[in-house]
Amino acid sequence: MSILEGKKVKLFALGSNRPLAEEIASAIGVQLADCQVSHFADGEINVSINETVRGHHVFVIQPTSAPVNDNLMELLIMCDALKRASAKTINLVIPYYGYSRQDRKAKSRQPISAKLVADLLQTAGADRVICMDIHAAQIQGFFNIPFDNFMGLPILVNYFLDKHLENVTVVSPDHGGVTRAREFAKVLEAPIAIIDKRRPEPNKAEVMNIIGEVKDRVCIVVDDMVDTAGTLTIGAEALIKAGATAVYACCTHGVLSGPAIERIKNSALKEVVITNTILLPEEKKIDKIKVLSVGTLLGHGILRILGDEPLSGLFTYSYDKSKRELL
């Protein structure tokens, strides 16, 4: 048992990203509690909690990345087990929120799956949800419990500050990402550009135009996630054709499904910077992909939640222009 901020606390890791869970536990100075996830012969999931959680503030670390349905079901079953074992509070740390792109009805007779997942988590017993760079801000309103959306921006922008790049333009891959790109550009003191594109079907994009000056500039494409990397690699090629001297990309969530790794490997991209919200398997590690850790950030956030302190201080920073670094 660990006592933090005068409260009994336990951290559990399920199956999707144990290395990140271990980093979070190390950041707050506790050991991961003992639980086991097993499967019956027909594929049903079972969770066994091997120590008491009665009266404890419990944090469960589980990104709902691929295989999304298995990882989500593990989380729901764990919630139910904790609720029935009399945990005081059940706090779900979901660095990557699966189904977040299904946040609205884009066409007739479509589901809003992000809302359905929110309902399932609350019904299972969650008291709080902690995410990183949720794909659509309105998902926070799908919950009737506290929802904390952590920002990966300080970690990503600090990496590029350390590179001391010159003549930088920050690029939004679409009109919807302009706010994110503007915040990134503000710290780098750089202009922004926008890739104007259309999607004839899911996971496919066509670049129509580039809005902004990219000729003889180092471009940094900023997004919340990279999935199949089709849009990203097409955008990088368009930027090079428009005169960019180099193209970097960064995002919080490296989904990297299907042909993503091969596309990045053969693309015009110089480097793709992601975080470890989703575990990157060994077979997907290539020289062009750089992984940054969010473990310490999430750990400090948990400590603030336990201490009833505001989280906003984790995402505000000052910038020393003379030293080009975050303070």
Solvent accessible surface area in square Angstrom, and as a share of the most:
residue,aa,sasa,rsa
1,M,153,0.68
2,S,30,0.19
3,I,96,0.49
4,L,29,0.14
5,E,99,0.44
6,G,69,0.66
7,K,55,0.23
8,K,73,0.31
9,V,2,0.01
10,K,15,0.06
11,L,0,0.00
12,F,0,0.00
13,A,7,0.05
14,L,6,0.03
15,G,58,0.56
16,S,16,0.10
17,N,5,0.02
18,R,116,0.42
19,P,64,0.40
20,L,0,0.00
21,A,0,0.00
22,E,87,0.39
23,E,70,0.31
24,I,0,0.00
25,A,4,0.03
26,S,87,0.56
27,A,34,0.26
28,I,12,0.06
29,G,66,0.63
30,V,15,0.08
31,Q,160,0.71
32,L,32,0.16
33,A,11,0.09
34,D,69,0.36
35,C,22,0.13
36,Q,113,0.50
37,V,46,0.27
38,S,54,0.35
39,H,104,0.46
40,F,117,0.49
41,A,121,0.94
42,D,109,0.57
43,G,46,0.44
44,E,103,0.46
45,I,21,0.11
46,N,54,0.28
47,V,15,0.09
48,S,43,0.28
49,I,40,0.20
50,N,73,0.37
51,E,65,0.29
52,T,90,0.52
53,V,3,0.02
54,R,159,0.58
55,G,27,0.26
56,H,5,0.02
57,H,25,0.11
58,V,0,0.00
59,F,1,0.00
60,V,0,0.00
61,I,3,0.01
62,Q,0,0.00
63,P,1,0.01
64,T,6,0.04
65,S,7,0.05
66,A,83,0.64
67,P,84,0.53
68,V,45,0.26
69,N,98,0.50
70,D,66,0.34
71,N,7,0.04
72,L,16,0.08
73,M,96,0.43
74,E,12,0.05
75,L,0,0.00
76,L,21,0.11
77,I,46,0.23
78,M,0,0.00
79,C,0,0.00
80,D,45,0.23
81,A,27,0.21
82,L,0,0.00
83,K,93,0.39
84,R,183,0.67
85,A,36,0.28
86,S,45,0.29
87,A,17,0.13
88,K,129,0.55
89,T,35,0.20
90,I,4,0.02
91,N,8,0.04
92,L,0,0.00
93,V,1,0.00
94,I,2,0.01
95,P,0,0.00
96,Y,11,0.04
97,Y,5,0.02
98,G,3,0.03
99,Y,70,0.27
100,S,3,0.02
101,R,101,0.37
102,Q,75,0.33
103,D,7,0.04
104,R,142,0.52
105,K,115,0.49
106,A,71,0.55
107,K,147,0.62
108,S,76,0.49
109,R,216,0.79
110,Q,69,0.30
111,P,88,0.55
112,I,65,0.33
113,S,12,0.08
114,A,0,0.00
115,K,74,0.31
116,L,105,0.52
117,V,9,0.05
118,A,0,0.00
119,D,52,0.27
120,L,69,0.35
121,L,0,0.00
122,Q,38,0.17
123,T,107,0.62
124,A,14,0.11
125,G,15,0.15
126,A,6,0.05
127,D,60,0.31
128,R,54,0.20
129,V,0,0.00
130,I,1,0.01
131,C,1,0.00
132,M,1,0.01
133,D,21,0.11
134,I,14,0.07
135,H,68,0.31
136,A,12,0.09
137,A,71,0.55
138,Q,87,0.38
139,I,0,0.00
140,Q,69,0.31
141,G,63,0.61
142,F,34,0.14
143,F,13,0.05
144,N,139,0.71
145,I,40,0.20
146,P,69,0.43
147,F,26,0.11
148,D,23,0.12
149,N,28,0.15
150,F,1,0.00
151,M,79,0.35
152,G,0,0.00
153,L,34,0.17
154,P,21,0.13
155,I,41,0.21
156,L,7,0.04
157,V,0,0.00
158,N,57,0.29
159,Y,40,0.15
160,F,2,0.01
161,L,0,0.00
162,D,91,0.47
163,K,70,0.30
164,H,109,0.48
165,L,31,0.15
166,E,118,0.53
167,N,93,0.48
168,V,12,0.07
169,T,1,0.00
170,V,0,0.00
171,V,0,0.00
172,S,0,0.00
173,P,6,0.04
174,D,44,0.23
175,H,101,0.45
176,G,76,0.73
177,G,3,0.03
178,V,24,0.14
179,T,95,0.55
180,R,77,0.28
181,A,0,0.00
182,R,124,0.45
183,E,71,0.32
184,F,0,0.00
185,A,4,0.03
186,K,132,0.56
187,V,10,0.06
188,L,12,0.06
189,E,101,0.45
190,A,18,0.14
191,P,70,0.44
192,I,49,0.25
193,A,1,0.01
194,I,27,0.14
195,I,5,0.03
196,D,41,0.21
197,K,31,0.13
198,R,118,0.43
199,R,127,0.46
200,P,67,0.42
201,E,88,0.39
202,P,113,0.71
203,N,70,0.36
204,K,113,0.48
205,A,7,0.06
206,E,71,0.32
207,V,41,0.24
208,M,115,0.51
209,N,86,0.44
210,I,34,0.17
211,I,78,0.40
212,G,47,0.45
213,E,114,0.51
214,V,6,0.03
215,K,122,0.52
216,D,89,0.46
217,R,55,0.20
218,V,23,0.13
219,C,0,0.00
220,I,1,0.00
221,V,4,0.02
222,V,3,0.01
223,D,38,0.20
224,D,5,0.02
225,M,18,0.08
226,V,9,0.05
227,D,22,0.12
228,T,22,0.13
229,A,5,0.04
230,G,8,0.07
231,T,27,0.16
232,L,18,0.09
233,T,19,0.11
234,I,70,0.36
235,G,1,0.01
236,A,0,0.00
237,E,87,0.39
238,A,20,0.16
239,L,0,0.00
240,I,67,0.34
241,K,158,0.67
242,A,43,0.34
243,G,24,0.23
244,A,8,0.06
245,T,87,0.50
246,A,20,0.16
247,V,0,0.00
248,Y,12,0.04
249,A,2,0.01
250,C,2,0.01
251,C,0,0.00
252,T,2,0.01
253,H,3,0.01
254,G,4,0.04
255,V,29,0.17
256,L,1,0.01
257,S,41,0.27
258,G,71,0.68
259,P,62,0.39
260,A,0,0.00
261,I,23,0.12
262,E,96,0.43
263,R,93,0.34
264,I,0,0.00
265,K,100,0.42
266,N,112,0.57
267,S,24,0.16
268,A,47,0.37
269,L,2,0.01
270,K,119,0.50
271,E,27,0.12
272,V,0,0.00
273,V,0,0.00
274,I,2,0.01
275,T,0,0.00
276,N,22,0.11
277,T,0,0.00
278,I,18,0.09
279,L,81,0.40
280,L,16,0.08
281,P,48,0.30
282,E,131,0.59
283,E,138,0.62
284,K,53,0.22
285,K,105,0.45
286,I,34,0.17
287,D,152,0.79
288,K,50,0.21
289,I,17,0.08
290,K,82,0.35
291,V,55,0.32
292,L,26,0.13
293,S,54,0.35
294,V,0,0.00
295,G,0,0.00
296,T,78,0.46
297,L,23,0.12
298,L,1,0.01
299,G,0,0.00
300,H,79,0.35
301,G,0,0.00
302,I,1,0.01
303,L,49,0.24
304,R,67,0.24
305,I,22,0.11
306,L,6,0.03
307,G,23,0.22
308,D,122,0.63
309,E,86,0.39
310,P,96,0.61
311,L,30,0.15
312,S,71,0.46
313,G,38,0.37
314,L,31,0.16
315,F,42,0.18
316,T,99,0.58
317,Y,68,0.26
318,S,63,0.40
319,Y,47,0.18
320,D,34,0.18
321,K,142,0.60
322,S,103,0.66
323,K,126,0.53
324,R,63,0.23
325,E,65,0.29
326,L,31,0.15
327,L,129,0.64
